[in-house]
Amino acid sequence: MKTIKNIAIGADHAGFEYKETLKNYVHELGFTSNDFGTYDDSSVDYPDFAHPVASAVEENEGTFGILICGSANGVAMSANKHQQVRAALCWKAEIASLARQHNNANIVCIPARFVSIDEAKEIVKAFFSTDFEGGRHANRVNKISC
């Protein structure tokens, strides 16, 4: 958790309410944040928010991300097009911890239609409080990019 300084956050219309709550929550956890939208619950296209978050993570050392949409599949697929991004779809805190420990994930993708806001907070807390284990996992992570 010591290397994470800033959180890039974005969502589509299905994740707007969660984004607003989680943006405040990461401040409570001691991080700064950059909000990449959306800024209301009007229908939008998730890649328009996933790509700027992924670019911020890819380009800024110490920046990790949170992406939220209905299923989290769309934002994860979009973010993972970026070479230095490892976006993990997480629906439980344990999955979030494992994504950090074993995969060195740097963006957590949350399915707003399938978890409660309290579960989303637990997922975020687990994700940002877990370090990458390295070791045998580092070899695997190094094989992810094409």
Legacy VTK file of the C-alpha trace (Angstrom):
# vtk DataFile Version 3.0
C-alpha trace
ASCII
DATASET POLYDATA
POINTS 146 float
0.000 0.000 0.000
2.940 2.333 0.535
3.611 2.762 -3.200
0.027 3.753 -4.044
-0.403 7.514 -3.893
-3.287 8.445 -6.140
-6.446 6.746 -7.351
-7.812 7.312 -10.848
-11.540 6.590 -10.747
-14.158 6.308 -13.444
-17.538 4.776 -14.136
-20.340 4.605 -16.621
-23.953 5.496 -15.756
-24.519 2.162 -13.944
-21.551 2.845 -11.674
-21.989 6.594 -11.171
-23.475 6.394 -7.664
-20.799 3.912 -6.540
-18.053 6.100 -8.019
-19.197 9.079 -6.017
-19.241 7.061 -2.784
-15.921 5.307 -3.450
-14.227 8.570 -4.408
-14.963 9.860 -0.909
-14.016 6.513 0.629
-10.507 6.496 -0.888
-9.955 9.931 0.642
-10.909 8.447 4.023
-8.262 5.777 3.391
-5.674 8.512 2.878
-5.355 8.637 -0.929
-5.858 11.438 -3.390
-8.034 10.846 -6.443
-8.671 11.992 -9.988
-12.253 11.631 -11.183
-12.489 10.771 -14.894
-16.299 10.720 -14.971
-19.046 10.122 -15.716
-20.547 13.004 -13.797
-24.214 11.960 -13.691
-26.360 8.900 -14.356
-27.144 9.678 -18.015
-26.456 6.786 -20.389
-22.829 6.778 -21.619
-20.303 4.403 -23.183
-17.975 2.750 -20.639
-14.805 2.869 -22.811
-14.979 6.669 -22.707
-14.146 6.450 -18.975
-12.141 3.224 -18.803
-9.462 4.393 -21.246
-8.634 7.676 -19.451
-8.390 5.836 -16.116
-6.169 3.163 -17.679
-3.985 5.827 -19.319
-3.561 7.592 -15.977
-2.475 4.327 -14.344
-0.185 3.484 -17.235
1.518 6.889 -17.307
1.725 7.944 -13.657
3.875 6.087 -11.166
1.999 5.537 -7.925
-1.432 5.812 -9.536
-3.840 2.895 -9.283
-7.425 2.774 -10.512
-11.018 1.970 -9.756
-13.486 1.346 -12.571
-17.181 0.647 -12.067
-19.909 -0.409 -14.470
-22.891 -2.727 -14.250
-21.012 -6.020 -14.643
-17.422 -4.642 -14.609
-16.680 -6.732 -17.686
-16.741 -3.837 -20.155
-14.467 -1.570 -18.143
-12.046 -4.431 -17.434
-11.849 -5.402 -21.104
-11.277 -1.781 -22.136
-8.648 -1.079 -19.479
-6.737 -4.267 -20.205
-6.023 -3.068 -23.750
-3.354 -0.846 -22.170
0.044 -2.562 -21.962
0.957 -1.594 -18.399
-2.508 -2.204 -16.965
-3.675 -5.280 -15.110
-7.365 -4.630 -14.428
-9.086 -7.229 -12.262
-12.830 -7.818 -12.025
-13.474 -8.218 -8.298
-16.779 -9.087 -6.653
-15.415 -10.100 -3.239
-12.689 -8.710 -1.001
-10.798 -12.009 -1.168
-10.673 -11.826 -4.979
-9.348 -8.255 -4.720
-6.575 -9.336 -2.337
-5.576 -12.220 -4.589
-5.584 -9.959 -7.645
-3.004 -7.768 -5.902
-0.985 -10.584 -4.295
-0.714 -12.883 -7.296
-1.362 -10.693 -10.355
-0.031 -7.288 -9.296
-3.338 -5.812 -10.473
-3.324 -2.026 -10.628
-6.993 -1.363 -11.419
-9.907 -2.871 -9.528
-13.123 -3.264 -11.555
-16.330 -3.451 -9.538
-19.705 -4.751 -10.790
-22.186 -2.232 -9.347
-25.216 -4.346 -10.198
-23.896 -7.359 -8.303
-22.345 -6.007 -5.087
-23.633 -3.674 -2.400
-21.889 -0.388 -1.721
-20.575 -1.833 1.560
-19.138 -4.809 -0.346
-17.598 -2.391 -2.842
-15.889 -0.552 0.012
-14.537 -3.861 1.366
-13.236 -4.718 -2.111
-11.487 -1.341 -2.427
-9.983 -1.561 1.049
-8.690 -5.096 0.413
-7.279 -4.129 -2.988
-5.377 -1.097 -1.732
-4.149 -2.685 1.485
-2.624 -5.753 -0.189
0.869 -5.809 -1.652
2.115 -7.835 -4.589
3.981 -10.917 -3.330
6.429 -11.051 -6.228
8.566 -14.192 -6.299
7.077 -16.922 -8.453
4.179 -14.618 -9.293
6.507 -12.031 -10.880
7.484 -14.456 -13.654
3.825 -15.013 -14.482
2.928 -11.337 -14.393
5.839 -10.551 -16.711
4.264 -12.863 -19.315
0.912 -11.041 -19.392
1.761 -8.226 -21.845
1.941 -9.042 -25.559
LINES 1 147
146 0 1 2 3 4 5 6 7 8 9 10 11 12 13 14 15 16 17 18 19 20 21 22 23 24 25 26 27 28 29 30 31 32 33 34 35 36 37 38 39 40 41 42 43 44 45 46 47 48 49 50 51 52 53 54 55 56 57 58 59 60 61 62 63 64 65 66 67 68 69 70 71 72 73 74 75 76 77 78 79 80 81 82 83 84 85 86 87 88 89 90 91 92 93 94 95 96 97 98 99 100 101 102 103 104 105 106 107 108 109 110 111 112 113 114 115 116 117 118 119 120 121 122 123 124 125 126 127 128 129 130 131 132 133 134 135 136 137 138 139 140 141 142 143 144 145
